[in-house]
Amino acid sequence: MSYALRYDKTISAVWDSLPQTASQALADALAQVCEHPLTRTEPYGEDDGVMRMLVLDTLFAVLYLGHQTRTVHVYQIDYLG
């Protein structure tokens, strides 16, 4: 069962401001995270299985995994490009 992706208007604006290739890479990676959240992400700080980080070549995102609600919340996107 997949997790649902959640993010607010600020994250949406940041995502929209990314270059097309980075935006597409993020979309593809987050689709994979929604299918396999723990194997596609890395711990963010202490490995509690909840706060996670998605690391790509040109960006990283901080995520919160809601295991009971089966949601992936995007809290931060940093473009390193």
C-alpha positions in Angstrom: 0.0 0.0 0.0 1.4 3.4 -1.0 1.9 6.4 1.1 0.2 9.7 0.1 2.3 12.7 -0.5 1.6 15.9 1.4 3.2 19.4 1.3 2.1 23.0 1.9 2.0 26.1 -0.3 5.6 27.1 0.6 7.0 23.7 -0.5 4.9 23.9 -3.6 6.4 27.3 -4.5 9.9 26.0 -3.9 9.3 23.0 -6.0 7.8 25.1 -8.8 11.0 27.3 -8.7 13.3 24.4 -9.3 14.9 23.9 -12.8 12.9 21.4 -14.9 15.4 18.6 -14.5 15.6 18.9 -10.7 11.8 19.2 -10.4 11.3 16.0 -12.5 14.0 14.2 -10.5 12.3 15.2 -7.3 8.9 14.1 -8.6 10.3 10.7 -9.7 12.1 10.2 -6.4 9.1 11.1 -4.3 7.0 8.7 -6.2 9.5 6.0 -5.2 9.5 7.2 -1.6 5.7 6.8 -1.5 6.1 3.2 -2.5 9.1 2.4 -0.3 9.6 5.2 2.3 12.3 3.6 4.4 14.5 2.1 1.7 14.4 5.2 -0.5 15.3 7.7 2.2 18.1 8.2 4.7 17.8 9.0 8.5 17.6 12.7 9.3 19.5 13.0 12.6 18.7 10.1 14.9 17.2 7.1 13.0 13.7 7.1 14.4 12.1 5.9 11.1 10.0 9.1 11.0 12.2 12.0 10.1 14.0 11.2 6.9 16.0 12.8 4.1 15.8 12.2 0.4 19.2 12.9 -1.2 19.6 13.5 -4.9 22.5 14.8 -7.0 21.3 18.4 -7.0 18.9 18.6 -4.0 17.8 17.1 -0.8 14.4 17.1 0.9 13.5 16.7 4.6 10.5 14.4 5.0 8.2 13.2 7.8 6.8 9.7 7.5 3.4 9.2 9.0 3.4 5.5 9.2 -0.1 5.2 10.9 -1.7 7.7 8.4 0.5 6.3 5.5 1.6 9.8 4.5 4.9 11.4 3.4 5.1 15.1 4.4 7.7 17.2 2.6 9.0 19.8 5.1 12.0 21.3 3.3 13.6 21.3 -0.2 17.1 22.5 -0.7 18.5 22.9 -4.2 22.2 22.5 -4.4 22.5 23.0 -8.1 
